[in-house]
Amino acid sequence: MATKINVSVADGVSTIELSDPPANTYSYDMMREIDSAVLTARMDPNVHVIVIRGAGDKFFCAGANIGMLRDADPEFKYYFCLHANETLNRLEQTPKLVIAALNGHTVGGGLEVAMAADIRIARKGSSRIGLPEVALGVLPGTGGTQRLARLVGKARAIELMATGRLLTFDEAHTLGIVTDVWGDEQLNGRTFAEAAHDYAKQFTPPHKASKAVGRMKRAVQSGAEAGFLEGLAIERELQQLLFQGEDAKEGIAANLEKRAPKFSGR
């Protein structure tokens, strides 16, 4: 089986690159590889941040491979969607910051993958982003209906999905779908991949207490789906875990000693 993703680890950052030319569409095989890469990054104490991006400079991901869906039977399609849901849930719930670096068109399931990340950075240009599944006679079936509504509200999500309208990254930024859009000024002579990697490094030790960032993420992701009191309980438990770690001791000591903290990620 040909590898559909490229994985590299450097500077505390695990980069998962979707690689299936020409549009980096995902199949069951690719989703299994993504699942494995997420679990590996989750279990690796030397990984503090995950960056997911597409190969090349034209597509982040154009969603599921349509040829695969055409040829598959309904039972396979159901289990394919179920596994994709489980994989993106694992990505979303992994207590490490996940950054989607949108290097090109991010449509259909590609946007669904990106919405499972915590931060979405896009490269300024002519690329488009959206959920056009209605043109295929189906709905966004990899979490799109749920995550988009949580990002932009129910009415706007329904309008975007029902029309299948594709947005520029700047329009998506205005709606809150994209966190930021980088042009030449932000790239400052670097490739988009290099800039995304440098951005991710700021959340790794010794710059940041990466466990605090990861558990902050878990408090938000899990708490947002629970009631308010349950969310507070999740927050308290995660805070207690942090108080038992070395980084909280270092952060408090550095504050009292009026010096910059040097975090270890422990």
N, C-alpha and C positions, 0 to 999 in steps of 0.2 A: 504494500500500500504506500503510495507516494505521500510524503509529508506535506500537509496543507498549511502548516504554520511554522514560523521561525521563532525560537525562544533564545534570548540572551540575558545574562545577568551581569551588571556592572554598577559599581558605586551604590549598592544597596537597592538597585532598581531592576525588577524583572520586566523585560519587554517582550510582549506577545505580539508577533506580527502575522496578520492574516495574509496568506500568500497563495492565491489561486487565480492566476491571470485569466481573462483580462480585468475582471471586476471584483475579485476576492469574494465571490459568493461562497456561502457555506453549505456543506453537505453534512450528513450524519457523521462521516469520517472526520471532517474538520471539527465539528462540534465536540466529538469525543476527544480530539487532541487539545482543544481549548479547555475542556473540563479537566483533563490531566494536568495541563500547565497551571491552571488556577490552583488545583490541589497541591501541586509541587511548590508553588510560590507561597501558599498558605503555610506549609509545613517547614519551609526553609527559614531558619532564624537569621540568615544573612540578607534576606529580602524584606524590605520595609515598605516599598511602594511597587505597584503594578502599573505599567503603561501598556495599553493596547492600541495598535495602529494597523493600517493596511500597508501592504507592499506597494512600491511605486509611488507615483505622485498624482494619480487620477482618481482612484477609488479608495475610500476607507473600506467600505463593504456595500455591495448592492443587494444584500439579503440572501435568502435561501436560493439554492441552485434550482431554477425552474425546470430544467430538464429532468433532474432527479425527481421532483414532485410530479411531473407529468407521467413518469414511468412507474411510480410507486403505487401500491394499492392503498386503500383508505386506512387499513390497520397500521401499516408502516408509517403513514403520514401522522397518525395520531401519536404513536410512540416517539416518532421523531420530534414532534412539537413538545411532547412531555419532557423528553430528555433535554431539549433546548431550554425549556423553562427551568428545569432543575440546574442546568449549568449556569445560566444567568443569575439565578437566585444565589448560587454558591459564590459567584463573582461579587454580587451585591452585598452579601453577608460576611464575606471574608474580612476579618478585622485588620485590614491593611488598606491604605488609601489606593483607589483605582482611578487612573486618569485615562480618558479616551482622547487620543490625539487624532483629530479628524483631518487627514491629509488630502481628502478628495470627496467625491460624491458619497453621501451617507444616506441611503434610502432603504425603505422596507425593513427587512430584518437587520440591516446594518445599523439603522437608527435604534432598533430595539436592543442590539448589543451595546451601543453607546450609552443608552439610557440606564443600563445596569451599572455604569461607572458612576463615580462620585463627582468627578469634574470632567467637563468636556471642553477641550481647547480645539479651535478650528483654524485652519489656514485660510487667510483672505484670498478670494479669487472667484472664479465662476462656478464653483461646485454648488450642488443643490442638496437639500436635506428634506426628508419627509417620509410619509407612510402612504404610498400609492397603491396599496393592495386591493382597493376597491376595483381597480381596473382589471384585476384578475378574477373578480367575483368572490373574493374571500376577505377576511378581516386580518389585521396584524395579529398573528397568533403566537408570538414569542414574547408576550408581556407588553406589547405596544399599547393596547387599549387601556391597560391599567397604569403603566408608568407615565404615558403622555398626559393622562387626565390628572395625575398627581403633580405634574410639572406646570401645566398651563390652565388647569380647571376643566370641568366636564364639557361646557358648551364649546370652548375653543377646540378642545381635543376632538369632539365629534365633528365639528366643521372641517378641521384639517383632514381627518380620516375619510369623511364622507365625500369630500371633493377630491381627495388624493393630491391636493395642491403641494407642490414642491417649493421650498423657500430658499432664499440665499442664506448664507451663514449669518450675515448681519441681521436679517429678519428673525432668524431663529434666536439670535442673541437677545434681541428686543423682547421676545416672548419668554425668555428664560430657559429655552431648550439647550442652548449653548452657553457655556460659562463665559467664554471670551473668544475674540477673534484676533488673530495675530497677522499683522502685515510686516512690511520690511523693517519698520522701526523696532518692533519687538524681536524680530529674527536677528537683527544686528549682524548680518553677514553669515549667520549660521543656517544650515538646512533646518527645515521644520522638525525633522527627527531629532537633530542635535538640540534644538531649542526646547523641545518637549522633555528630553532627557535632563537637561539642565534645570528645567522647572521642577521636575520630579525630585531631583537631588535635594532641594531645600527642605523636603519633608523627611529626610533620613538623618540618623545620627552623624556627627554631633550637633547638627543644626537644630533638629527638632526631636522631641521625645516621641518617637514613632509609635510606641504603644499607646500613648495618650491620644495621638491622632487616630489610630485604628479603633480604639474603644469609643472615642467621640463619635466616629462614624457609626459604630454599632448601636450606640445610644439613639442616634437619629434614625437610622434605618429600621431598627426594631421598635423603637418607641413610637414612631410615626404610625405604625400599623396597630398599636395597642391603645388602650384608653389612657387618659392623662395620668391617673394614679399608677397604673402599671408602668407607664413610661418613666415616672419618677423612681419607681422601684428598680427598674433596669439601670437607670442613671446612677443610683446609689451603689448598687452592687459593682458596677464597672469602676466607679470612683474608688471603692474600697480595694479592688484589685490593684489599681494604680498606686494607691498609698503604700502598698506593700512592696512596690518595686524600687529599683535604684534611681530611676530617673526623677521620681517625685522628690526623693531625698536630695538629689543633686539640684533640682530646680529651686526648691525652697532654700537650700543652703546658699546657692548663688545669688538669690534675691536678697537675702539678709547680708551677704558679704559684698553686695554691690559689684558683682562681676558677671561676665557672660557665662551661662551654663554650658557644660560639655556633656551632652547626653550620650548614653551608650545603647539605647534601645532595649534596656532591661528594667 
